[in-house]
């Protein structure tokens, strides 16, 4: 499967989890755990495999993607620390969902078409295979293993980025 198709498929899974959370269907804390594991695993393969491979195609959107991942991780940490009965729970779900929707829209409408045109099917299929394996491993590790515990660092800060480090990006 092409890398872009794999990422789109994962986007649809996350959207379905958000829908269940919004509709109040299922155990909210279990859904938050499922959302956390899916999002952190998805972000890990983007940060460590996909973004470095496509950085030359859409450098600005890749840089923005790293930053959106950082904000999403912080929002996930806050959501995970909130009981589903808390008055702020629904607001936290909504804010995270809106951030993810924006991120998905930019990737699917701007980044992916440019990447598909530039890299071609063979390279995207090879990336897709690598990403699929990495996603399964990341899912087996889960959110707690993938995301730094502090609020000052995110996985985007410590990813295997090629080129700018987070410190260089923030200093620029």
C-alpha positions as CSV (number, residue, x, y, z in Angstrom):
1,X,0.0,0.0,0.0
2,X,1.3,3.5,-0.9
3,X,2.4,5.5,2.1
4,X,-0.2,8.2,1.4
5,X,-3.0,5.6,1.3
6,X,-1.8,4.1,4.5
7,X,-1.9,7.5,6.2
8,X,-5.4,8.3,4.8
9,X,-6.6,4.9,6.1
10,X,-5.3,5.8,9.6
11,X,-6.9,9.2,9.4
12,X,-10.3,7.5,8.8
13,X,-9.7,5.3,11.9
14,X,-9.0,8.3,14.1
15,X,-12.1,10.2,12.7
16,X,-14.3,7.2,13.6
17,X,-12.9,7.2,17.2
18,X,-13.6,10.9,17.5
19,X,-17.2,10.3,16.3
20,X,-17.7,7.6,19.0
21,X,-16.4,10.0,21.6
22,X,-18.7,12.9,20.5
23,X,-21.7,10.6,20.3
24,X,-21.0,9.2,23.7
25,X,-20.9,5.6,22.3
26,X,-18.7,3.3,24.3
27,X,-16.5,3.7,27.3
28,X,-15.0,7.2,27.0
29,X,-11.7,6.4,28.8
30,X,-11.2,3.3,26.6
31,X,-11.9,5.4,23.5
32,X,-9.4,8.0,24.7
33,X,-6.8,5.2,25.2
34,X,-7.5,3.9,21.7
35,X,-7.3,7.4,20.2
36,X,-4.0,8.1,22.0
37,X,-2.4,4.9,20.8
38,X,-3.6,5.4,17.2
39,X,-2.6,9.1,17.1
40,X,0.8,8.6,18.7
41,X,1.7,5.6,16.5
42,X,0.5,7.5,13.4
43,X,2.6,10.6,14.4
44,X,5.6,8.4,15.1
45,X,5.7,6.9,11.5
46,X,5.1,10.3,10.0
47,X,7.9,12.0,12.0
48,X,10.4,9.2,11.7
49,X,9.8,7.9,8.2
50,X,7.3,9.9,6.1
51,X,8.3,13.5,6.8
52,X,12.0,12.9,6.4
53,X,11.3,11.2,3.0
54,X,9.1,14.0,1.7
55,X,10.7,17.0,3.3
56,X,12.1,18.3,0.0
57,X,8.7,18.2,-1.6
58,X,6.7,20.3,0.9
59,X,9.2,21.7,3.4
60,X,6.8,24.2,4.9
61,X,4.0,21.7,5.4
62,X,6.4,19.2,6.9
63,X,7.6,21.8,9.4
64,X,4.0,22.7,10.2
65,X,3.2,19.0,10.6
66,X,5.9,18.6,13.3
67,X,4.5,21.6,15.2
68,X,0.9,20.3,14.9
69,X,2.0,16.9,16.3
70,X,3.5,18.7,19.3
71,X,0.3,20.6,20.0
72,X,-1.7,17.4,19.5
73,X,0.4,15.5,22.0
74,X,-0.1,18.2,24.6
75,X,-3.8,18.1,23.9
76,X,-3.8,14.3,24.2
77,X,-1.9,14.5,27.5
78,X,-4.5,17.0,28.9
79,X,-7.4,14.9,27.6
80,X,-5.9,11.7,29.1
81,X,-5.6,13.5,32.5
82,X,-9.3,14.5,32.4
83,X,-12.2,12.3,33.6
84,X,-14.9,11.8,31.1
85,X,-17.4,13.2,33.7
86,X,-15.4,16.5,34.0
87,X,-17.1,19.6,32.5
88,X,-14.0,20.2,30.3
89,X,-13.8,16.7,28.8
90,X,-16.0,17.4,25.8
91,X,-14.2,20.7,25.1
92,X,-10.9,19.0,25.1
93,X,-12.2,16.3,22.7
94,X,-13.5,19.0,20.4
95,X,-10.3,21.1,20.4
96,X,-8.1,18.0,19.7
97,X,-10.5,16.9,16.9
98,X,-10.4,20.3,15.2
99,X,-6.6,20.4,15.3
100,X,-6.5,16.9,13.8
101,X,-9.1,17.8,11.1
102,X,-7.0,20.8,10.1
103,X,-3.8,18.7,10.0
104,X,-5.5,15.9,7.9
105,X,-7.0,18.4,5.5
106,X,-3.6,20.0,4.8
107,X,-1.9,16.7,4.4
108,X,-4.6,15.1,2.1
109,X,-5.3,18.2,0.0
110,X,-1.9,19.8,-0.3
111,X,1.0,17.5,0.8
112,X,-0.1,14.1,-0.5
113,X,-0.9,15.1,-4.1
114,X,2.5,16.9,-4.4
115,X,4.3,13.9,-2.8
116,X,2.5,11.4,-5.1
117,X,3.5,13.4,-8.1
118,X,7.1,13.8,-7.1
119,X,8.0,10.4,-5.5
120,X,6.0,8.0,-7.7
121,X,4.2,4.8,-6.9
122,X,7.3,2.6,-6.4
123,X,8.9,4.8,-3.8
124,X,5.5,5.4,-2.1
125,X,4.8,1.6,-1.9
126,X,8.3,1.0,-0.4
127,X,7.7,3.7,2.2
128,X,4.2,2.3,2.8
129,X,5.6,-1.1,3.7
130,X,8.2,0.4,6.0
131,X,5.5,2.6,7.7
132,X,3.0,-0.3,8.1
133,X,5.6,-2.4,10.0
134,X,6.6,0.6,12.1
135,X,3.0,1.4,12.9
136,X,2.3,-2.1,14.1
137,X,5.4,-2.0,16.4
138,X,4.4,1.5,17.7
139,X,0.8,0.3,18.4
140,X,2.2,-2.6,20.4
141,X,4.3,-0.1,22.4
142,X,1.5,2.4,23.0
143,X,1.2,6.1,23.8
144,X,3.1,5.9,27.1
145,X,6.2,4.5,25.4
146,X,6.0,6.8,22.3
147,X,5.4,10.2,24.0
148,X,7.7,11.9,26.4
149,X,6.2,12.3,29.9
150,X,7.0,16.0,30.3
151,X,4.9,18.9,29.0
152,X,8.1,20.6,27.6
153,X,9.1,17.9,25.1
154,X,7.1,16.0,22.5
155,X,7.9,13.2,20.2
156,X,8.3,15.8,17.4
157,X,11.2,17.3,19.4
158,X,13.0,14.0,19.7
159,X,12.1,12.4,16.4
160,X,14.6,11.1,13.9
161,X,14.3,14.2,11.8
162,X,16.8,14.8,9.1
163,X,17.9,18.4,8.8
164,X,16.6,20.9,11.4
165,X,16.4,19.8,15.0
166,X,13.6,21.3,17.1
167,X,16.1,23.6,18.8
168,X,17.4,24.9,15.5
169,X,13.8,25.4,14.2
170,X,12.8,27.4,17.3
171,X,15.9,29.5,17.2
172,X,15.4,30.4,13.5
